[in-house]
Amino acid sequence: MAVMSSLRDKTHIILYVLLAAFLALIVFEWGMNFSGFSGKKGSAAGTVNGKEVPYARYEEIYKEFSENFRRSNPGADLTPEVELGMQEQAWNVTVDQILLEEQFDRFGISVEDSEIVASLDGDNPPMIIRQNFVDPATGALDRQKLNSARSDPKNKEMWLQIEDIVRRELKVSKLIRALQTMVHVSDRELDAVVKREFTKFSASFIAAPLDLAGEDSKFPVNAADIQAYYDGHKEQLRQSPSRKADYVFFPLVPSAKDSSVVRAELESLRAEFGTTANDSDYVKVQSDRPTGVDQQFSRADFTPEAGTLVFGNAKPGAVIGPVADNGYYRLLKVKKTATGEPVARASHILLSFNPASRDDVAKVRERMVAIYKKLQEGVPFETLAKEYSADPGSAARGGDLGWFRKDAMVPEFSEAVFSSRPGSLTKPVQTKFGLHIIRVTGFDQTSLVCSEVVRMIRPSTETVESARRLAMAFHMEAGKKGFDKSAAAEKLSVEKTGEFLRRSPIPSIGFNDKIAAFAFKASEGDLSDVIESERGFYVMRLTDKNDTGFRQLDDDLKKRITAELVREKKEKALEKMLAGLSAKPGATLESIAAANKSFTIVKADEIRWVDGYIPGYGVDRPLVEALSGLKQGVLSKPVRTTAGYALVRLDNRVMGSDIDLKNAKASVRPNLVRAKQEQFFAEYFATLRKNAKIEDLRQ
């Protein structure tokens, strides 16, 4: 029957729900219609706390991951990188399942048959029942359909399996309740949170970045310091065996010929696409984006060049394209035009600075005056953006940001753009990124409802074979003359992977099982065969093996430790300097700023604890956290900020007169309880995993 077919398709499920944020519905097939993929039945995938993990169990979970991927990404290729990532997810979930089963035993959790029956008959049935027997139109459980499915003799075996799934869900619910009893929220905690959430602060402060402590050279770090830090933090550096390698990469870049072939393919579909009556079926067959039917587009959904071509020819019934757009060709059939959400196009020049540094403020003011003067003299905005802007992406395009929706930019930037006129320069706008000089170049509210056939511009077989030949030629030369000499002779760049684990992403490359297989079988100095990937071809040389169980104290780690030690020393020096200034008799923010040219007092109102936002300054959660605990009108001792330390004076705190504290506490308590539970669950299960003895025997 249809219902049971649906169950077979969708709900061969095990539910392990420990508050959605943490074990988040680990939903996988478990022991139903399993066929496997590697033929390793009877072998072990690994062990967890001495308990053997059957390979078949791990493969079942992997199978569900891969099937979910195909359902969610119809037509997409299951690349080796994606496959390896799903294998890691499947292994981690398998381990989590076993650890959860251990918790069932620890807490003595079991479920009687009568409890299962009661849950099926109750007003709040298990998730597997809700997913398959709830009428989507009304949201009500269809009891008649449920009872019919339960009573059908043909479904006896299926219902035994479903009851097993329900049993596990009920066990998880009991475990959640057992753990929830360990979490409490006191009235004192609740009062403190409510006061912070519903209070707005006014404050003045001097923010001192770490650089104010002096140049890094003033805080020397020697080899003994580094070794002591490494020894003291060694447990934090525990890791699985790792490898490093050098490589030369031969990328697969589509040629002009490849591009013209894709364009010609879409050109040949224009007439047929324009007359087809069933866009859905046509797009599914012909497009690399099979969901592109009756989609609503604005100019923000295209590059500026592509948008000009599309919107300049948009008429209902028109077929536009092929249009080149970010590595694709797009063929669009316009269904209708409409007025949609407004989009804007703008260019900007970003000037970065520290608003708490008087020197930085003075420098950016001088730079801004110089830019406006040059604009008045007729120097093109594009030229000045390339010269001055601290946003490298847009600076290369003369500051052009393309078309964007209002919610695509930070609020201050969007507000300035969308309240201006086309062709105008806005007043300087300060955001958390710095100071922006913005030129608004256009607005548009045109919206198109289209179906589209999209083709990625992929390298042809000819292009692939050309890259392969280059890689093989280099491989032969490297075997004869050496890796470095051959790369230098051919003027090829030698890249480094950095450290990677057997089943982790390889830095700058990503998941690649072939590279990992080579690296964990080879000896130092060994040369790989030519390794093919979706992006191109690699020739690798293994440079380092680490099987000690700890991160090695290599040059990269030494640099990171040195930077950390320098930072710690600068923090101590800066804190000591500010403490000395604030401890002087009669010291105020004003007197400290007057005596130190590098200091500027920042004044802000409407500071919100809930998101750490300081108007006119930016987000600084540590500073706002400290602010909420200060006495009003008193100069603070140095408090930590995101970028260093600050001296702060709380000028005012106001709770809205319309706030009903009783109702506020009632609304906050559930969220606070949930947050504490989530934190507790996260720490609890992280500790379980950390302390578990996990042996991965997969090959």
SVG drawing of the C-alpha trace seen along z (x, -y; Angstrom):
<svg xmlns="http://www.w3.org/2000/svg" viewBox="-10 -70 79 82">
<polyline fill="none" stroke="black" stroke-width="0.4" points="0.0,0.0 1.1,-3.6 1.7,-4.5 4.0,-1.5 5.9,-2.3 6.4,-5.8 7.7,-4.4 10.2,-2.2 11.4,-5.1 11.7,-7.7 11.7,-6.3 14.1,-3.5 15.1,-5.7 16.9,-5.6 16.2,-8.7 18.8,-9.8 17.6,-13.3 19.6,-14.9 18.2,-18.4 18.4,-19.3 21.4,-21.6 23.7,-18.8 22.9,-15.3 20.3,-16.9 18.2,-14.1 20.8,-11.5 18.4,-9.9 19.7,-6.9 18.7,-3.5 19.3,-0.8 19.0,2.9 16.4,2.4 16.9,3.3 20.7,3.1 22.8,4.2 26.2,2.7 28.8,1.2 32.2,2.8 31.7,6.5 33.4,6.3 30.6,8.1 31.7,9.7 34.7,7.4 35.0,4.6 35.0,0.9 36.6,0.2 36.0,0.4 34.4,-2.0 35.4,-1.4 36.4,2.1 33.1,2.8 33.5,4.0 31.7,1.9 30.5,4.1 31.4,2.8 27.8,3.4 26.5,1.0 28.8,-1.8 27.9,-1.1 24.2,-1.3 24.7,-4.8 26.9,-5.8 24.3,-4.5 21.7,-6.8 24.0,-9.8 24.7,-9.0 20.9,-8.5 20.0,-11.7 22.7,-13.5 21.2,-12.2 17.7,-13.1 18.8,-16.6 21.1,-17.2 19.4,-15.6 21.8,-15.4 24.9,-16.4 28.0,-14.3 29.1,-12.3 32.7,-13.4 35.5,-11.6 35.8,-14.6 32.0,-14.6 32.2,-10.8 35.1,-11.0 33.3,-13.7 30.2,-11.6 32.2,-8.6 33.7,-10.7 30.2,-11.8 28.9,-8.3 31.8,-7.1 31.3,-9.9 27.5,-9.1 28.2,-5.4 30.5,-6.2 27.9,-8.6 25.2,-5.9 27.3,-3.5 28.2,-6.1 24.5,-6.8 23.7,-3.1 26.3,-3.1 24.4,-5.9 21.1,-4.0 22.9,-1.2 24.4,-3.7 21.1,-5.3 19.2,-2.0 16.9,-3.2 14.6,-0.6 11.2,-0.7 8.4,1.8 6.1,2.9 3.2,1.2 5.0,-2.1 5.4,-1.8 1.7,-1.0 0.8,-3.9 3.0,-6.3 1.4,-5.2 -2.1,-5.7 -1.3,-9.0 -1.8,-12.6 1.9,-13.1 3.0,-10.1 6.6,-9.4 8.3,-11.4 8.3,-8.5 4.5,-8.4 4.0,-12.2 6.2,-12.3 4.1,-9.7 0.5,-9.9 -0.1,-13.7 -2.3,-15.4 0.0,-18.3 -3.1,-20.4 -4.5,-20.3 -1.5,-19.2 -3.7,-16.6 -2.8,-13.0 -4.8,-10.7 -5.8,-8.0 -7.8,-6.1 -4.8,-5.7 -2.5,-4.9 -4.8,-2.2 -5.4,-0.7 -1.6,-0.4 -1.1,1.2 -3.8,3.7 -2.8,4.8 -1.2,8.3 1.1,7.5 2.8,4.9 3.6,7.1 7.4,7.3 7.5,3.6 5.7,2.7 8.1,4.7 10.9,2.6 9.0,-0.6 8.4,0.4 12.1,0.9 12.7,-2.7 10.0,-4.0 11.7,-2.1 15.0,-4.0 13.2,-7.3 11.5,-6.7 14.9,-5.8 16.4,-9.0 13.5,-11.0 14.1,-9.3 17.8,-10.1 17.1,-13.7 14.8,-13.9 17.4,-12.3 20.1,-14.8 17.7,-17.7 17.3,-17.1 21.0,-18.0 20.4,-21.6 18.9,-24.3 18.3,-28.0 18.4,-30.0 16.3,-33.1 19.5,-35.1 20.7,-33.9 17.3,-34.8 17.3,-38.3 20.8,-39.0 19.9,-37.9 16.6,-39.8 18.2,-43.0 21.0,-42.7 18.6,-41.8 16.2,-44.7 18.7,-47.3 20.4,-49.8 23.7,-51.4 25.4,-54.7 29.1,-54.7 32.4,-56.5 35.6,-54.6 39.1,-54.6 39.9,-51.5 43.5,-50.6 44.5,-48.0 47.4,-45.6 49.7,-47.5 49.7,-50.4 51.9,-48.2 54.7,-48.6 56.3,-46.7 56.5,-42.9 60.3,-43.2 59.9,-44.7 58.6,-41.3 61.2,-38.7 60.4,-35.0 63.2,-32.4 63.4,-28.7 62.9,-27.8 59.7,-29.9 58.3,-28.0 59.3,-24.6 57.8,-25.4 54.5,-26.5 54.5,-23.4 55.1,-21.1 52.4,-22.9 49.8,-22.6 50.7,-19.2 47.5,-17.6 45.7,-20.1 48.0,-19.1 47.1,-15.5 46.1,-14.2 46.0,-11.2 48.9,-10.4 49.5,-13.1 51.4,-13.8 52.8,-16.8 53.5,-16.9 54.7,-19.2 52.9,-19.1 52.6,-20.5 49.1,-21.1 47.9,-21.0 44.5,-22.7 41.6,-21.8 40.7,-25.2 38.1,-25.3 39.5,-26.6 37.8,-29.2 36.9,-26.2 35.2,-24.5 33.2,-27.7 32.1,-28.0 30.9,-24.3 28.7,-24.9 27.3,-28.1 26.6,-26.2 24.8,-23.5 22.5,-26.0 22.0,-27.9 20.7,-24.7 18.1,-24.4 16.7,-27.9 13.8,-27.2 12.9,-23.9 13.0,-25.5 10.9,-28.4 8.0,-26.1 8.1,-23.4 4.9,-23.1 6.5,-21.4 9.3,-23.5 9.8,-21.3 10.6,-18.1 12.6,-20.0 14.8,-21.7 15.3,-18.5 16.7,-16.8 18.7,-19.6 19.9,-21.8 22.7,-21.5 20.3,-23.2 17.2,-21.0 15.2,-23.2 15.3,-26.3 11.6,-26.5 9.5,-29.6 12.2,-31.2 12.1,-35.0 15.2,-36.9 16.5,-40.4 19.6,-42.0 21.3,-40.9 21.1,-37.3 23.5,-38.1 26.9,-39.6 26.4,-43.2 27.3,-42.3 24.9,-39.3 22.2,-41.4 22.4,-44.1 21.9,-41.5 19.0,-39.8 17.0,-42.8 17.6,-44.7 15.8,-42.1 13.1,-41.0 9.7,-40.5 7.1,-37.8 7.7,-34.9 11.2,-35.9 14.1,-33.4 17.3,-35.2 20.7,-33.9 22.9,-32.0 24.4,-34.5 27.8,-34.0 27.6,-34.3 30.3,-33.2 31.5,-30.0 28.0,-29.1 25.9,-29.8 22.3,-30.6 19.3,-30.3 16.3,-32.0 12.6,-31.8 10.7,-34.9 7.3,-34.1 6.4,-37.5 7.9,-40.8 6.9,-42.4 7.9,-44.9 9.9,-43.2 12.2,-43.9 14.5,-46.9 18.1,-46.3 20.9,-48.8 24.3,-49.1 27.1,-51.0 30.8,-51.5 32.8,-52.3 36.2,-53.2 36.9,-51.6 39.2,-53.3 40.2,-51.0 41.1,-52.5 40.7,-52.1 38.0,-54.5 39.6,-54.5 43.0,-55.6 43.4,-59.3 46.3,-58.9 44.2,-56.5 41.2,-58.9 43.4,-61.8 45.0,-59.8 41.7,-58.6 40.3,-62.1 43.3,-63.4 42.9,-60.6 39.2,-61.2 39.7,-65.0 42.3,-64.1 40.0,-61.7 37.1,-64.2 39.4,-66.9 40.6,-64.7 37.0,-63.8 36.1,-67.5 39.1,-67.9 37.7,-65.3 39.8,-62.2 37.6,-59.2 36.1,-57.4 37.4,-54.1 41.0,-55.4 40.8,-56.5 39.2,-53.2 42.1,-51.3 44.6,-53.5 43.0,-53.9 40.4,-51.2 41.2,-48.6 38.6,-46.2 40.8,-44.3 38.0,-42.5 36.1,-45.6 39.1,-47.9 40.3,-45.8 37.0,-46.7 37.2,-50.4 35.2,-49.9 32.2,-48.4 30.1,-46.1 27.7,-45.1 23.9,-44.8 22.8,-43.8 19.7,-43.5 19.3,-45.6 19.9,-42.7 23.2,-41.7 25.1,-44.6 25.6,-45.7 22.7,-47.9 24.6,-51.2 25.9,-50.7 22.5,-49.7 20.7,-52.5 23.1,-55.1 22.7,-53.5 19.0,-52.9 18.2,-56.4 20.3,-58.2 19.7,-59.1 21.4,-57.4 24.6,-59.2 25.1,-60.7 28.0,-60.4 26.8,-59.6 28.2,-61.1 31.0,-59.0 29.5,-55.9 31.2,-54.2 30.6,-50.4 32.5,-47.7 34.8,-47.4 35.8,-51.1 34.8,-54.3 33.1,-54.1 33.0,-56.7 30.0,-55.4 28.9,-56.3 25.4,-55.1 25.2,-54.1 21.7,-52.8 18.4,-51.3 16.1,-48.7 12.9,-47.0 12.3,-44.9 11.7,-41.3 11.6,-38.5 9.9,-35.1 11.8,-32.7 12.6,-29.1 16.2,-28.5 18.5,-25.9 22.0,-26.3 25.2,-24.6 28.5,-24.8 31.5,-25.5 33.5,-22.3 36.8,-21.3 36.5,-19.0 38.1,-15.6 40.8,-17.3 41.5,-19.9 41.6,-17.1 44.0,-15.0 46.3,-18.0 46.6,-18.7 47.1,-14.9 50.0,-14.8 51.7,-17.8 51.3,-16.2 52.7,-12.8 55.7,-14.6 56.5,-16.4 56.2,-13.1 58.7,-11.4 61.2,-14.3 60.8,-14.5 61.6,-10.8 64.8,-11.3 66.1,-14.7 64.3,-15.4 61.1,-17.1 62.4,-20.6 64.8,-20.8 62.1,-19.6 59.6,-22.2 62.2,-25.0 63.1,-24.0 59.5,-24.0 58.8,-27.2 56.1,-25.3 54.9,-26.4 55.6,-24.0 52.9,-24.2 52.8,-22.8 49.8,-21.0 50.5,-21.7 49.6,-19.0 46.7,-16.7 45.2,-13.5 44.2,-10.3 40.5,-11.3 40.6,-15.1 40.5,-17.8 43.9,-18.5 44.7,-22.2 44.2,-24.1 43.0,-20.8 40.1,-19.5 39.1,-15.8 41.0,-13.6 41.2,-9.9 43.8,-9.2 46.2,-11.7 45.6,-10.5 46.1,-6.8 49.4,-7.7 50.6,-9.8 49.8,-7.2 51.6,-4.4 54.6,-6.3 58.0,-7.0 59.4,-10.5 60.7,-11.7 58.5,-9.3 56.9,-10.6 53.3,-9.8 51.8,-8.7 49.8,-11.4 46.7,-11.8 43.5,-12.9 40.7,-15.0 37.7,-17.0 39.8,-20.1 43.0,-18.8 46.0,-16.6 48.5,-16.5 52.0,-15.2 52.9,-14.8 56.1,-14.4 55.8,-13.2 57.8,-15.5 56.9,-14.6 55.4,-11.7 54.2,-12.2 53.0,-9.1 53.8,-10.3 50.1,-11.1 50.9,-14.8 51.3,-17.8 55.0,-18.2 56.8,-21.3 57.5,-22.3 58.3,-25.8 54.6,-26.5 53.6,-25.7 56.6,-27.6 55.4,-30.7 51.9,-30.2 53.2,-29.7 55.5,-32.7 52.6,-34.9 50.5,-33.7 53.3,-34.4 53.9,-37.8 50.2,-38.5 50.2,-37.4 53.1,-39.6 51.6,-42.6 48.3,-42.1 50.1,-42.1 52.1,-45.2 49.0,-47.0 46.9,-46.1 49.7,-47.3 50.0,-50.6 46.3,-51.3 46.1,-50.2 48.8,-52.8 47.0,-55.5 43.6,-54.8 45.2,-54.5 46.5,-58.1 44.8,-60.3 41.8,-62.1 42.2,-60.2 39.3,-60.6 38.9,-59.5 39.2,-63.1 42.4,-63.7 43.9,-60.5 43.0,-61.3 44.3,-64.9 47.7,-63.6 48.0,-60.9 47.7,-61.9 47.1,-58.3 43.8,-58.0 40.3,-59.0 37.2,-58.9 34.4,-57.0 30.9,-57.9 27.9,-55.7 24.3,-55.4 21.8,-52.6 24.4,-49.9 22.8,-46.5 24.0,-43.6 22.0,-41.1 24.2,-41.4 27.2,-43.3 26.7,-46.2 28.1,-49.6 26.6,-52.3 29.2,-54.1 31.9,-51.7 30.9,-48.1 30.4,-44.8 32.6,-44.1 31.1,-41.4 33.8,-41.3 33.6,-45.1 29.8,-45.1 29.9,-42.1 32.3,-44.0 30.2,-47.2 27.1,-45.5 28.8,-44.8 30.3,-48.2 29.2,-50.9 27.8,-54.0 30.1,-57.0 33.2,-55.2 36.3,-54.8 37.0,-51.1 40.2,-49.2 41.4,-47.9 38.8,-45.5 39.4,-43.1 38.1,-44.0 38.0,-42.1 41.2,-43.9 43.0,-44.7 41.9,-46.5 39.8,-49.6 39.2,-52.0 35.5,-52.5 33.0,-54.8 29.4,-53.6 27.4,-56.8 23.9,-55.5 21.8,-52.3 18.1,-52.4 15.5,-49.7 12.4,-50.6 9.6,-51.9 7.1,-49.8 8.9,-46.5 6.8,-44.1 9.5,-42.2 7.2,-39.3 6.3,-38.7 9.9,-39.4 11.2,-36.6 8.5,-34.3 9.6,-34.8 13.3,-34.6 13.3,-31.6 12.6,-28.9 15.3,-30.3 17.8,-30.4 16.9,-26.9 17.3,-25.7 20.6,-27.5 22.0,-26.0 20.8,-22.5 22.3,-22.9 25.6,-24.0 25.5,-21.1 24.6,-18.5 27.4,-19.8 30.0,-19.6 28.6,-16.2 28.8,-14.5 32.1,-16.2 33.5,-14.7 32.1,-11.3 33.8,-11.4 37.0,-12.8 37.3,-10.1 36.2,-7.2 38.7,-4.8 38.0,-4.9 39.9,-2.7 39.2,-3.4 40.0,-0.3 38.6,-1.4 40.9,-1.4"/>
</svg>
